[in-house]
């Protein structure tokens, strides 16, 4: 499955910027290497849809999913509410023409289905278990079993409810791919280049490891956005992803 402009490595750069001006500067630096630009809570809560419009005006985002001219849009909003509210949220953000929008699979099958039905042209990505959580943290919030067990259960629930994409750590990609096959898009945060600090991520892997395990899209933020030369850092990671590509499911 193709993501972003043809020939690009499947890299999503997380624009976790404190304001729109910084996001635009970062995007201009990384757009030549990225297939996807990811906008999360910090930036979207501060700037709202205006930041998406600004990125498109500068040619840094594709006008719509499938366009080959620029990176595609990933809205990482992690919607989690009652089904009617999530459906309303999806209808609102659908006007921005994102490729992906995240919802928490832990919201339940009815909530995921409401998101899918509200915006059928968008790839709803079910977030399984945050990459910051380990087995102790999961037990504290009431989930039994290992992170792998919880990821598997939530992944199955989300896909059965209509989600076409899933977010899981690179350590669970191979298992999820084996469980659900090649039709689902697997997105992996918690990706760190060799030698990079894990920071608040508990379940990580390198870009090459994530792709070799079967990920379709890897998300990298701070190792790029905190680099001295953002464009160089993004291109280096894109090159490492391309070198690690393997057929999906292997």
C-alpha positions in Angstrom: 0.0 0.0 0.0 1.3 3.4 -1.0 1.7 6.2 1.5 2.8 9.6 0.6 4.6 10.7 -2.6 6.0 7.9 -4.8 9.5 6.8 -3.9 9.4 8.2 -0.4 10.4 6.1 2.6 7.3 5.4 4.8 8.4 8.0 7.4 5.9 10.2 9.4 7.6 13.1 11.1 5.8 14.2 14.3 5.4 18.0 14.3 5.0 18.2 18.1 5.8 21.9 18.0 4.7 24.6 20.5 3.3 26.9 17.9 2.4 27.2 14.2 5.5 29.2 13.2 7.8 26.5 14.6 5.7 23.8 12.9 6.0 25.5 9.6 9.7 25.9 9.9 10.1 22.2 10.9 7.8 21.1 8.1 9.8 23.0 5.5 13.0 21.2 6.6 11.6 17.7 6.7 9.0 17.6 4.0 11.5 16.5 1.2 12.2 13.3 3.2 8.8 12.6 4.8 5.8 10.6 3.4 3.5 11.9 6.1 3.4 14.9 8.5 1.8 14.1 11.9 0.0 16.8 13.8 -0.8 15.9 17.4 -2.6 17.3 20.4 -0.1 20.1 21.4 -0.1 21.7 18.0 -3.7 21.1 17.1 -5.0 22.4 20.4 -3.0 25.6 20.1 -3.5 26.3 16.4 -6.5 24.3 15.3 -7.3 23.8 11.6 -5.4 27.0 10.7 -2.0 25.2 10.9 -3.2 22.6 8.3 -4.3 25.4 6.0 -0.9 27.2 6.4 1.0 24.0 5.6 -1.0 23.4 2.5 -0.7 27.0 1.4 3.1 26.6 1.5 2.9 23.3 -0.4 4.1 21.3 2.5 1.0 19.0 2.7 -0.9 17.1 0.0 -4.2 18.6 -0.8 -5.9 15.3 -0.2 -5.0 11.6 0.5 -3.4 10.0 -2.6 -1.8 13.2 -3.9 1.8 12.7 -4.9 2.9 16.3 -4.6 3.7 16.5 -0.9 3.5 14.6 2.4 0.1 13.4 3.5 -1.7 14.5 6.7 -1.9 12.4 9.8 -4.1 13.9 12.6 -3.0 12.2 15.8 -5.9 13.3 17.9 -6.6 10.1 19.8 -10.3 10.6 20.0 -11.9 8.8 23.0 -15.4 9.6 24.0 -19.0 8.3 23.7 -19.7 7.2 20.1 -21.9 10.2 19.2 -19.2 12.7 20.3 -16.4 10.8 18.4 -18.6 10.7 15.3 -19.1 14.5 15.5 -15.4 15.0 16.0 -14.6 12.9 13.0 -17.0 14.8 10.8 -15.4 18.1 11.9 -11.8 17.0 11.1 -12.8 15.3 7.8 -13.0 18.7 6.3 -9.2 18.9 6.6 -8.8 15.8 4.3 -6.4 13.8 6.5 -5.1 10.4 5.4 -5.2 9.1 9.0 -7.0 10.1 12.2 -6.4 8.2 15.5 -9.0 7.0 17.9 -8.3 5.0 21.1 -9.4 1.4 20.6 -10.0 1.2 24.3 -13.1 3.3 23.6 -14.8 0.2 22.5 -16.1 -1.3 19.2 -19.2 1.0 19.1 -17.0 4.1 19.4 -14.6 2.9 16.7 -17.5 2.0 14.4 -19.0 5.4 14.9 -15.7 7.1 13.9 -15.5 4.9 10.7 -19.1 5.5 9.7 -18.8 9.3 10.3 -15.8 9.6 7.9 -15.6 6.6 5.6 -13.0 8.1 3.3 -10.5 8.6 6.2 -8.3 5.8 7.5 -9.3 5.5 11.1 -6.2 4.3 13.1 -7.0 2.4 16.3 -4.5 3.2 19.0 -3.8 0.0 20.9 -1.4 0.5 23.8 0.6 3.7 24.2 4.3 3.2 23.7 4.9 4.8 27.1 3.1 2.0 28.9 4.7 -1.1 30.3 3.2 -4.1 32.0 3.2 -2.4 35.4 1.4 0.7 34.1 -1.2 -1.4 32.3 -1.9 -3.4 35.4 -2.4 -0.1 37.3 -5.2 1.0 34.9 -6.9 -2.4 35.0 -5.6 -4.2 31.9 -4.6 -7.8 32.5 -1.9 -9.6 30.6 1.3 -8.4 28.9 1.4 -5.4 26.6 1.5 -7.9 23.7 -1.7 -9.5 24.9 -3.5 -6.2 25.4 -2.3 -4.9 22.0 -3.6 -8.1 20.3 -7.0 -7.8 21.9 -7.5 -4.2 21.1 -6.1 -4.6 17.6 -8.7 -7.3 16.8 -11.5 -5.2 18.3 -10.6 -2.1 16.3 -10.3 -3.9 13.0 -13.5 -5.9 13.5 -15.2 -2.5 14.1 -13.9 -1.2 10.8 -10.6 0.5 11.5 -8.2 0.2 8.5 -5.1 1.1 10.4 -3.6 0.4 13.8 -1.0 2.1 16.0 1.2 -0.2 18.0 4.8 -0.3 19.2 7.4 -1.8 16.9 7.7 -4.7 19.4 4.2 -5.9 18.6 4.2 -5.3 14.8 5.1 -8.9 13.8 2.5 -10.4 16.1 -0.3 -8.0 14.9 0.6 -8.6 11.3 0.4 -12.4 11.8 -3.0 -12.0 13.6 -4.6 -9.7 11.1 -2.9 -10.1 7.8 -1.7 -7.6 5.2 -4.9 -5.6 4.7 -4.4 -3.4 7.8 -1.9 -0.5 7.8 0.4 -0.7 10.8 1.8 2.5 12.2 4.6 2.4 14.7 5.6 5.2 17.1 8.3 4.6 19.6 10.9 4.4 16.9 14.4 5.6 17.7 17.6 5.6 15.6 20.4 3.5 17.1 21.9 5.2 20.1 19.0 7.7 20.6 17.5 8.1 24.0 14.2 6.4 24.7 12.9 9.3 26.8 9.3 8.5 27.8 9.0 5.6 25.4 8.9 2.1 27.1 8.7 -0.2 24.0 11.0 1.0 21.2 12.9 -0.3 18.2 15.0 1.2 15.4 13.4 2.3 12.1 15.0 -0.7 10.2 13.7 -3.1 12.9 10.2 -1.7 12.7 10.0 -1.9 8.9 11.6 -5.4 8.8 9.0 -6.6 11.3 6.2 -5.5 8.9 5.3 -1.8 9.8 3.8 0.2 6.9 4.6 3.6 8.5 7.1 4.6 11.2 6.6 7.8 13.3 9.7 9.7 14.5 9.5 13.0 16.4 12.2 14.2 18.8 15.2 12.5 17.2 14.4 14.6 14.2 12.9 17.8 15.6 15.6 18.2 18.2 18.5 17.7 15.8 20.7 20.5 14.7 19.8 20.0 11.1 16.2 18.7 10.9 16.3 18.0 7.2 19.5 16.0 7.4 18.2 14.0 10.4 14.9 13.2 8.6 16.8 12.1 5.4 19.1 9.9 7.4 16.2 8.1 9.0 14.4 7.8 5.7 17.5 6.2 4.2 17.7 3.8 7.1 14.0 2.9 6.6 14.5 2.2 2.9 17.5 0.0 3.7 15.5 -2.0 6.1 12.4 -2.5 3.9 11.1 -6.1 3.7 8.0 -7.6 2.2 4.9 -7.1 4.5 4.3 -10.1 6.6 7.8 -11.4 6.6 
